[in-house]
Amino acid sequence: MNRIRYLAAGLLCLTGVIHMARLGIPKSDTVFDIIVVILGTIYLLVGGFLFRNIKTAYYCGAIVPLIGLVIGFWGGIVGVLKNVTAWMAFLTGIDAVIVLSCFYLIKGKRSA
């Protein structure tokens, strides 16, 4: 159980840092970029709470990446993002692993 929690926490912190890196990109002042940076901040917070084993972070760790996935798909479908890259697919895969890990942690907490 701890390995799964550490996996989810580490991946959340990793994606949080990657999302926060958008701050250093010049001309990144669109609304979508601001949303990405805000999500990165929330990812870092939830990842920190998961490292500290705060139980409500299990639910936040499942919900917040799902919101990020929905916003990412919406940006790709509506056309806000002009070019969907392999990097975005990588982040989508990481978010999927985080969501599945947190659902597993929630399920384990309920059955214990």
C-alpha positions in Angstrom: 0.0 0.0 0.0 2.8 2.4 0.8 4.5 1.7 -2.5 1.3 2.7 -4.4 1.0 5.8 -2.3 4.6 6.8 -2.9 4.2 6.1 -6.6 1.1 8.4 -6.8 2.8 11.1 -4.7 6.0 11.0 -6.7 4.2 11.2 -10.0 2.0 14.0 -8.8 5.1 16.0 -7.7 6.8 15.2 -11.0 3.9 16.4 -13.1 3.4 19.4 -10.8 6.9 20.5 -11.5 6.5 19.9 -15.2 3.3 21.9 -15.3 5.0 24.7 -13.2 7.7 24.9 -15.8 5.2 26.7 -18.1 6.0 29.8 -16.0 9.4 30.0 -17.7 8.2 29.9 -21.2 8.1 33.3 -22.9 4.8 34.5 -24.2 2.9 31.9 -22.2 0.1 34.3 -21.1 -2.9 32.5 -22.5 -5.7 31.4 -20.2 -4.9 27.8 -20.9 -1.3 28.3 -19.7 -2.5 29.9 -16.5 -4.8 27.0 -15.9 -1.9 24.6 -16.4 0.2 26.4 -13.9 -2.6 26.5 -11.3 -3.1 22.7 -11.8 0.7 22.2 -11.4 0.5 24.0 -8.0 -2.4 21.9 -6.9 -0.6 18.7 -8.1 2.4 19.7 -5.9 0.2 20.3 -2.9 -1.7 17.0 -3.2 1.5 15.1 -3.8 2.9 16.6 -0.6 -0.2 15.6 1.3 0.1 12.1 -0.1 3.7 11.8 1.1 2.4 12.8 4.5 -0.3 10.1 4.3 -3.2 12.5 4.7 -6.3 10.4 3.8 -8.3 13.2 2.1 -5.4 13.4 -0.4 -6.4 10.0 -1.7 -9.6 11.6 -3.0 -8.0 14.8 -4.2 -5.3 12.7 -5.9 -8.0 10.9 -7.9 -10.2 14.0 -8.6 -7.6 16.6 -9.5 -5.8 14.6 -12.2 -9.2 13.7 -13.7 -10.0 17.4 -13.9 -6.6 17.9 -15.6 -7.3 15.1 -18.1 -10.7 16.6 -18.9 -9.2 20.0 -19.4 -6.4 18.6 -21.6 -8.9 16.6 -23.7 -11.1 19.7 -24.0 -8.1 21.8 -25.1 -7.2 19.2 -27.7 -10.7 18.7 -29.0 -11.9 22.3 -29.1 -8.6 23.4 -30.7 -7.1 25.6 -28.0 -4.0 23.5 -28.4 -2.8 23.7 -31.9 -0.4 20.8 -31.8 -0.8 17.8 -29.5 2.6 16.3 -28.9 4.0 13.1 -27.5 4.9 15.0 -24.4 1.2 15.7 -23.7 0.5 12.0 -24.3 3.2 11.1 -21.7 1.6 13.5 -19.2 -1.8 12.0 -19.9 -0.4 8.5 -19.2 1.1 9.7 -15.9 -2.2 11.2 -14.9 -4.0 8.0 -15.7 -1.6 6.0 -13.5 -2.1 8.6 -10.7 -5.8 8.3 -10.9 -5.8 4.5 -10.9 -3.3 4.4 -7.9 -5.5 6.8 -5.9 -8.6 4.7 -6.7 -6.7 1.6 -5.5 -5.8 3.4 -2.3 -9.4 4.5 -1.7 -10.6 1.0 -2.3 -8.0 -0.4 0.1 -8.9 2.1 2.7 -12.6 1.1 2.5 -12.0 -2.6 2.6 -9.6 -2.5 5.6 
